[in-house]
Amino acid sequence: MLDLKQIRENPQLVQERLNSRGVGEYDIQPILQLDRQVREIEKERSQLEARSNEIAKSIPKKIKEGGDPNGPEIQALRDEGNQIKVTLSDRSPQEKDLKAQIETLLLALPNLPSESTPVGKSEADNLEVRRWGDEYIPQNPNILPHWEIGEKLGILNIDRAVKIAQSRFVNLIGAGAALERALISFMLDKQTQAGYVEVIPPLLINSQSLTATGQLPKFAEESFKCQADDLWLLPTAEVPVTNLYRDEILDASQLPIYHCAYTPCFRREAGAYGKDTRGLIRLHQFNKVELVKFVHPETSEAEHESLVGNAEAILQALQLPYRVIELCTADLGFSSRKTYDLEVWLPSAGKYREISSCSNFGDFQARRGSIRFKEAGKKGTQFVHTLNGSGLAVGRTMAAVLENYQQPDGTVKVPEVLRSYLRLEVLTGGAT
């Protein structure tokens, strides 16, 4: 959530930064108008309360000085005091309603892009920061798409998943299931060694949690809701892990806090029909290892770069070619102020595909979720900065392994770092 004070004091700057996401899409004028009404009521209330206190003190003083308790002067003061109480009572629900309207409008506004985020009009304006692993790009010209090699090896089955559920689900079988489990274990081991504390959170989350991280109210159609309860299937572990500290005041000495979590994730992919209809790229259910940080605002940018490095470390250990892309303002996620995407090389498509998105949210989520910290010797509290990134999307990592490690004879070599987990050096087939 944006800071109302910032909107009030720097409306032109805020509007310009919002316009960099898409001109005309977001307008702060309704918020400013409502805020002026609130401040008028607050000013009136302050004046009325001051007058009420003045009356409360003057009545006993006048009586003490000999005034008639039942006389017209004293009665006029009492009448005025009673009228003030009525006016204040009338203004209270008006003020409450105006503030609720402001909050609703604030919840619909995205985060402001950081000053260092490149300004752009579409994803075509994203910037490539660096590439890694060109030497690992396979030279085999006959590489099959990951879903085809997976089906040939009998480790991936889509038709039976459709029978069980619907499209955009898969079954992993035999060595396919084992490879998924090996990737999850490897990723968690790597990130806990880097200082992240593992969490296993609930997979069902309430609306307040989704609101805090920015999925609600704007993206309700992207998530699966349990109709009988105020519970949703989590779209990413970012949501429950960030909400671990919702409505809490941390001690500054606790920062930074690093968490990682493996969870299944569930998304409707409502706007993705016709895209990536085969394979492991865009599913309704997929596994992911998530990285979440809670940091001091002064270290926020450095922590973001470090988080990107933690995600890159997985790809480097697996020797999977990738590139780092800095998203422009028009391509930023709703809650993000700055984002780097990691894109892994998929040989069958001849292009890089997103495998991790690492974002710095500043105080946007912390303000929505009231996650604050207090420094010793200082008055008041501050909002923490939250960051997160995939470390990594497991299905997409498996897709990259199946393609980049594919051999001319139709087998798939197991990356060296996974062999102790999988107890295999080559995938040659499994159950059908």
Secondary structure as a PSIPRED ss2 file (coil, helix, strand):
# PSIPRED VFORMAT (PSIPRED V4.0)

   1 M C   1.000  0.000  0.000
   2 L C   1.000  0.000  0.000
   3 D C   1.000  0.000  0.000
   4 L H   0.000  1.000  0.000
   5 K H   0.000  1.000  0.000
   6 Q H   0.000  1.000  0.000
   7 I H   0.000  1.000  0.000
   8 R H   0.000  1.000  0.000
   9 E H   0.000  1.000  0.000
  10 N C   1.000  0.000  0.000
  11 P H   0.000  1.000  0.000
  12 Q H   0.000  1.000  0.000
  13 L H   0.000  1.000  0.000
  14 V H   0.000  1.000  0.000
  15 Q H   0.000  1.000  0.000
  16 E H   0.000  1.000  0.000
  17 R H   0.000  1.000  0.000
  18 L H   0.000  1.000  0.000
  19 N H   0.000  1.000  0.000
  20 S C   1.000  0.000  0.000
  21 R C   1.000  0.000  0.000
  22 G C   1.000  0.000  0.000
  23 V C   1.000  0.000  0.000
  24 G C   1.000  0.000  0.000
  25 E C   1.000  0.000  0.000
  26 Y C   1.000  0.000  0.000
  27 D C   1.000  0.000  0.000
  28 I C   1.000  0.000  0.000
  29 Q H   0.000  1.000  0.000
  30 P H   0.000  1.000  0.000
  31 I H   0.000  1.000  0.000
  32 L H   0.000  1.000  0.000
  33 Q H   0.000  1.000  0.000
  34 L H   0.000  1.000  0.000
  35 D H   0.000  1.000  0.000
  36 R H   0.000  1.000  0.000
  37 Q H   0.000  1.000  0.000
  38 V H   0.000  1.000  0.000
  39 R H   0.000  1.000  0.000
  40 E H   0.000  1.000  0.000
  41 I H   0.000  1.000  0.000
  42 E H   0.000  1.000  0.000
  43 K H   0.000  1.000  0.000
  44 E H   0.000  1.000  0.000
  45 R H   0.000  1.000  0.000
  46 S H   0.000  1.000  0.000
  47 Q H   0.000  1.000  0.000
  48 L H   0.000  1.000  0.000
  49 E H   0.000  1.000  0.000
  50 A H   0.000  1.000  0.000
  51 R H   0.000  1.000  0.000
  52 S H   0.000  1.000  0.000
  53 N H   0.000  1.000  0.000
  54 E H   0.000  1.000  0.000
  55 I H   0.000  1.000  0.000
  56 A H   0.000  1.000  0.000
  57 K H   0.000  1.000  0.000
  58 S H   0.000  1.000  0.000
  59 I H   0.000  1.000  0.000
  60 P H   0.000  1.000  0.000
  61 K H   0.000  1.000  0.000
  62 K H   0.000  1.000  0.000
  63 I H   0.000  1.000  0.000
  64 K H   0.000  1.000  0.000
  65 E C   1.000  0.000  0.000
  66 G C   1.000  0.000  0.000
  67 G C   1.000  0.000  0.000
  68 D C   1.000  0.000  0.000
  69 P C   1.000  0.000  0.000
  70 N C   1.000  0.000  0.000
  71 G C   1.000  0.000  0.000
  72 P H   0.000  1.000  0.000
  73 E H   0.000  1.000  0.000
  74 I H   0.000  1.000  0.000
  75 Q H   0.000  1.000  0.000
  76 A H   0.000  1.000  0.000
  77 L H   0.000  1.000  0.000
  78 R H   0.000  1.000  0.000
  79 D H   0.000  1.000  0.000
  80 E H   0.000  1.000  0.000
  81 G H   0.000  1.000  0.000
  82 N H   0.000  1.000  0.000
  83 Q H   0.000  1.000  0.000
  84 I H   0.000  1.000  0.000
  85 K H   0.000  1.000  0.000
  86 V H   0.000  1.000  0.000
  87 T H   0.000  1.000  0.000
  88 L H   0.000  1.000  0.000
  89 S H   0.000  1.000  0.000
  90 D H   0.000  1.000  0.000
  91 R H   0.000  1.000  0.000
  92 S H   0.000  1.000  0.000
  93 P H   0.000  1.000  0.000
  94 Q H   0.000  1.000  0.000
  95 E H   0.000  1.000  0.000
  96 K H   0.000  1.000  0.000
  97 D H   0.000  1.000  0.000
  98 L H   0.000  1.000  0.000
  99 K H   0.000  1.000  0.000
 100 A H   0.000  1.000  0.000
 101 Q H   0.000  1.000  0.000
 102 I H   0.000  1.000  0.000
 103 E H   0.000  1.000  0.000
 104 T H   0.000  1.000  0.000
 105 L H   0.000  1.000  0.000
 106 L H   0.000  1.000  0.000
 107 L H   0.000  1.000  0.000
 108 A C   1.000  0.000  0.000
 109 L C   1.000  0.000  0.000
 110 P C   1.000  0.000  0.000
 111 N C   1.000  0.000  0.000
 112 L C   1.000  0.000  0.000
 113 P C   1.000  0.000  0.000
 114 S C   1.000  0.000  0.000
 115 E C   1.000  0.000  0.000
 116 S C   1.000  0.000  0.000
 117 T C   1.000  0.000  0.000
 118 P C   1.000  0.000  0.000
 119 V C   1.000  0.000  0.000
 120 G C   1.000  0.000  0.000
 121 K C   1.000  0.000  0.000
 122 S C   1.000  0.000  0.000
 123 E H   0.000  1.000  0.000
 124 A H   0.000  1.000  0.000
 125 D H   0.000  1.000  0.000
 126 N C   1.000  0.000  0.000
 127 L E   0.000  0.000  1.000
 128 E E   0.000  0.000  1.000
 129 V E   0.000  0.000  1.000
 130 R E   0.000  0.000  1.000
 131 R E   0.000  0.000  1.000
 132 W E   0.000  0.000  1.000
 133 G C   1.000  0.000  0.000
 134 D H   0.000  1.000  0.000
 135 E H   0.000  1.000  0.000
 136 Y H   0.000  1.000  0.000
 137 I C   1.000  0.000  0.000
 138 P C   1.000  0.000  0.000
 139 Q C   1.000  0.000  0.000
 140 N C   1.000  0.000  0.000
 141 P C   1.000  0.000  0.000
 142 N C   1.000  0.000  0.000
 143 I C   1.000  0.000  0.000
 144 L C   1.000  0.000  0.000
 145 P C   1.000  0.000  0.000
 146 H H   0.000  1.000  0.000
 147 W H   0.000  1.000  0.000
 148 E H   0.000  1.000  0.000
 149 I H   0.000  1.000  0.000
 150 G H   0.000  1.000  0.000
 151 E H   0.000  1.000  0.000
 152 K H   0.000  1.000  0.000
 153 L H   0.000  1.000  0.000
 154 G C   1.000  0.000  0.000
 155 I C   1.000  0.000  0.000
 156 L E   0.000  0.000  1.000
 157 N E   0.000  0.000  1.000
 158 I C   1.000  0.000  0.000
 159 D H   0.000  1.000  0.000
 160 R H   0.000  1.000  0.000
 161 A H   0.000  1.000  0.000
 162 V H   0.000  1.000  0.000
 163 K H   0.000  1.000  0.000
 164 I H   0.000  1.000  0.000
 165 A C   1.000  0.000  0.000
 166 Q C   1.000  0.000  0.000
 167 S C   1.000  0.000  0.000
 168 R C   1.000  0.000  0.000
 169 F C   1.000  0.000  0.000
 170 V C   1.000  0.000  0.000
 171 N E   0.000  0.000  1.000
 172 L E   0.000  0.000  1.000
 173 I C   1.000  0.000  0.000
 174 G C   1.000  0.000  0.000
 175 A H   0.000  1.000  0.000
 176 G H   0.000  1.000  0.000
 177 A H   0.000  1.000  0.000
 178 A H   0.000  1.000  0.000
 179 L H   0.000  1.000  0.000
 180 E H   0.000  1.000  0.000
 181 R H   0.000  1.000  0.000
 182 A H   0.000  1.000  0.000
 183 L H   0.000  1.000  0.000
 184 I H   0.000  1.000  0.000
 185 S H   0.000  1.000  0.000
 186 F H   0.000  1.000  0.000
 187 M H   0.000  1.000  0.000
 188 L H   0.000  1.000  0.000
 189 D H   0.000  1.000  0.000
 190 K H   0.000  1.000  0.000
 191 Q H   0.000  1.000  0.000
 192 T H   0.000  1.000  0.000
 193 Q H   0.000  1.000  0.000
 194 A C   1.000  0.000  0.000
 195 G C   1.000  0.000  0.000
 196 Y C   1.000  0.000  0.000
 197 V E   0.000  0.000  1.000
 198 E E   0.000  0.000  1.000
 199 V C   1.000  0.000  0.000
 200 I C   1.000  0.000  0.000
 201 P C   1.000  0.000  0.000
 202 P C   1.000  0.000  0.000
 203 L C   1.000  0.000  0.000
 204 L E   0.000  0.000  1.000
 205 I E   0.000  0.000  1.000
 206 N C   1.000  0.000  0.000
 207 S H   0.000  1.000  0.000
 208 Q H   0.000  1.000  0.000
 209 S H   0.000  1.000  0.000
 210 L H   0.000  1.000  0.000
 211 T H   0.000  1.000  0.000
 212 A H   0.000  1.000  0.000
 213 T H   0.000  1.000  0.000
 214 G C   1.000  0.000  0.000
 215 Q C   1.000  0.000  0.000
 216 L C   1.000  0.000  0.000
 217 P C   1.000  0.000  0.000
 218 K C   1.000  0.000  0.000
 219 F C   1.000  0.000  0.000
 220 A H   0.000  1.000  0.000
 221 E H   0.000  1.000  0.000
 222 E H   0.000  1.000  0.000
 223 S C   1.000  0.000  0.000
 224 F C   1.000  0.000  0.000
 225 K E   0.000  0.000  1.000
 226 C E   0.000  0.000  1.000
 227 Q C   1.000  0.000  0.000
 228 A C   1.000  0.000  0.000
 229 D C   1.000  0.000  0.000
 230 D C   1.000  0.000  0.000
 231 L E   0.000  0.000  1.000
 232 W E   0.000  0.000  1.000
 233 L E   0.000  0.000  1.000
 234 L C   1.000  0.000  0.000
 235 P C   1.000  0.000  0.000
 236 T C   1.000  0.000  0.000
 237 A C   1.000  0.000  0.000
 238 E H   0.000  1.000  0.000
 239 V H   0.000  1.000  0.000
 240 P H   0.000  1.000  0.000
 241 V H   0.000  1.000  0.000
 242 T H   0.000  1.000  0.000
 243 N H   0.000  1.000  0.000
 244 L H   0.000  1.000  0.000
 245 Y H   0.000  1.000  0.000
 246 R C   1.000  0.000  0.000
 247 D C   1.000  0.000  0.000
 248 E E   0.000  0.000  1.000
 249 I E   0.000  0.000  1.000
 250 L E   0.000  0.000  1.000
 251 D E   0.000  0.000  1.000
 252 A H   0.000  1.000  0.000
 253 S H   0.000  1.000  0.000
 254 Q H   0.000  1.000  0.000
 255 L C   1.000  0.000  0.000
 256 P C   1.000  0.000  0.000
 257 I E   0.000  0.000  1.000
 258 Y E   0.000  0.000  1.000
 259 H E   0.000  0.000  1.000
 260 C E   0.000  0.000  1.000
 261 A E   0.000  0.000  1.000
 262 Y E   0.000  0.000  1.000
 263 T E   0.000  0.000  1.000
 264 P E   0.000  0.000  1.000
 265 C E   0.000  0.000  1.000
 266 F E   0.000  0.000  1.000
 267 R C   1.000  0.000  0.000
 268 R C   1.000  0.000  0.000
 269 E C   1.000  0.000  0.000
 270 A C   1.000  0.000  0.000
 271 G C   1.000  0.000  0.000
 272 A C   1.000  0.000  0.000
 273 Y C   1.000  0.000  0.000
 274 G C   1.000  0.000  0.000
 275 K C   1.000  0.000  0.000
 276 D C   1.000  0.000  0.000
 277 T C   1.000  0.000  0.000
 278 R C   1.000  0.000  0.000
 279 G C   1.000  0.000  0.000
 280 L C   1.000  0.000  0.000
 281 I C   1.000  0.000  0.000
 282 R C   1.000  0.000  0.000
 283 L C   1.000  0.000  0.000
 284 H C   1.000  0.000  0.000
 285 Q E   0.000  0.000  1.000
 286 F E   0.000  0.000  1.000
 287 N E   0.000  0.000  1.000
 288 K E   0.000  0.000  1.000
 289 V E   0.000  0.000  1.000
 290 E E   0.000  0.000  1.000
 291 L E   0.000  0.000  1.000
 292 V E   0.000  0.000  1.000
 293 K E   0.000  0.000  1.000
 294 F E   0.000  0.000  1.000
 295 V E   0.000  0.000  1.000
 296 H C   1.000  0.000  0.000
 297 P H   0.000  1.000  0.000
 298 E H   0.000  1.000  0.000
 299 T H   0.000  1.000  0.000
 300 S H   0.000  1.000  0.000
 301 E H   0.000  1.000  0.000
 302 A H   0.000  1.000  0.000
 303 E H   0.000  1.000  0.000
 304 H H   0.000  1.000  0.000
 305 E H   0.000  1.000  0.000
 306 S H   0.000  1.000  0.000
 307 L H   0.000  1.000  0.000
 308 V H   0.000  1.000  0.000
 309 G H   0.000  1.000  0.000
 310 N H   0.000  1.000  0.000
 311 A H   0.000  1.000  0.000
 312 E H   0.000  1.000  0.000
 313 A H   0.000  1.000  0.000
 314 I H   0.000  1.000  0.000
 315 L H   0.000  1.000  0.000
 316 Q H   0.000  1.000  0.000
 317 A H   0.000  1.000  0.000
 318 L C   1.000  0.000  0.000
 319 Q C   1.000  0.000  0.000
 320 L C   1.000  0.000  0.000
 321 P C   1.000  0.000  0.000
 322 Y E   0.000  0.000  1.000
 323 R E   0.000  0.000  1.000
 324 V E   0.000  0.000  1.000
 325 I E   0.000  0.000  1.000
 326 E E   0.000  0.000  1.000
 327 L C   1.000  0.000  0.000
 328 C C   1.000  0.000  0.000
 329 T H   0.000  1.000  0.000
 330 A H   0.000  1.000  0.000
 331 D H   0.000  1.000  0.000
 332 L C   1.000  0.000  0.000
 333 G C   1.000  0.000  0.000
 334 F C   1.000  0.000  0.000
 335 S C   1.000  0.000  0.000
 336 S C   1.000  0.000  0.000
 337 R C   1.000  0.000  0.000
 338 K E   0.000  0.000  1.000
 339 T E   0.000  0.000  1.000
 340 Y E   0.000  0.000  1.000
 341 D E   0.000  0.000  1.000
 342 L E   0.000  0.000  1.000
 343 E E   0.000  0.000  1.000
 344 V E   0.000  0.000  1.000
 345 W E   0.000  0.000  1.000
 346 L E   0.000  0.000  1.000
 347 P C   1.000  0.000  0.000
 348 S C   1.000  0.000  0.000
 349 A C   1.000  0.000  0.000
 350 G C   1.000  0.000  0.000
 351 K E   0.000  0.000  1.000
 352 Y E   0.000  0.000  1.000
 353 R E   0.000  0.000  1.000
 354 E E   0.000  0.000  1.000
 355 I E   0.000  0.000  1.000
 356 S E   0.000  0.000  1.000
 357 S E   0.000  0.000  1.000
 358 C E   0.000  0.000  1.000
 359 S E   0.000  0.000  1.000
 360 N E   0.000  0.000  1.000
 361 F C   1.000  0.000  0.000
 362 G C   1.000  0.000  0.000
 363 D C   1.000  0.000  0.000
 364 F H   0.000  1.000  0.000
 365 Q H   0.000  1.000  0.000
 366 A H   0.000  1.000  0.000
 367 R H   0.000  1.000  0.000
 368 R H   0.000  1.000  0.000
 369 G H   0.000  1.000  0.000
 370 S C   1.000  0.000  0.000
 371 I E   0.000  0.000  1.000
 372 R E   0.000  0.000  1.000
 373 F E   0.000  0.000  1.000
 374 K E   0.000  0.000  1.000
 375 E C   1.000  0.000  0.000
 376 A C   1.000  0.000  0.000
 377 G C   1.000  0.000  0.000
 378 K C   1.000  0.000  0.000
 379 K C   1.000  0.000  0.000
 380 G C   1.000  0.000  0.000
 381 T C   1.000  0.000  0.000
 382 Q E   0.000  0.000  1.000
 383 F E   0.000  0.000  1.000
 384 V C   1.000  0.000  0.000
 385 H E   0.000  0.000  1.000
 386 T E   0.000  0.000  1.000
 387 L E   0.000  0.000  1.000
 388 N E   0.000  0.000  1.000
 389 G E   0.000  0.000  1.000
 390 S E   0.000  0.000  1.000
 391 G E   0.000  0.000  1.000
 392 L E   0.000  0.000  1.000
 393 A E   0.000  0.000  1.000
 394 V H   0.000  1.000  0.000
 395 G H   0.000  1.000  0.000
 396 R H   0.000  1.000  0.000
 397 T H   0.000  1.000  0.000
 398 M H   0.000  1.000  0.000
 399 A H   0.000  1.000  0.000
 400 A H   0.000  1.000  0.000
 401 V H   0.000  1.000  0.000
 402 L H   0.000  1.000  0.000
 403 E H   0.000  1.000  0.000
 404 N H   0.000  1.000  0.000
 405 Y C   1.000  0.000  0.000
 406 Q E   0.000  0.000  1.000
 407 Q C   1.000  0.000  0.000
 408 P C   1.000  0.000  0.000
 409 D C   1.000  0.000  0.000
 410 G C   1.000  0.000  0.000
 411 T C   1.000  0.000  0.000
 412 V E   0.000  0.000  1.000
 413 K E   0.000  0.000  1.000
 414 V C   1.000  0.000  0.000
 415 P C   1.000  0.000  0.000
 416 E H   0.000  1.000  0.000
 417 V H   0.000  1.000  0.000
 418 L H   0.000  1.000  0.000
 419 R H   0.000  1.000  0.000
 420 S H   0.000  1.000  0.000
 421 Y H   0.000  1.000  0.000
 422 L H   0.000  1.000  0.000
 423 R C   1.000  0.000  0.000
 424 L C   1.000  0.000  0.000
 425 E C   1.000  0.000  0.000
 426 V E   0.000  0.000  1.000
 427 L E   0.000  0.000  1.000
 428 T C   1.000  0.000  0.000
 429 G C   1.000  0.000  0.000
 430 G C   1.000  0.000  0.000
 431 A C   1.000  0.000  0.000
 432 T C   1.000  0.000  0.000
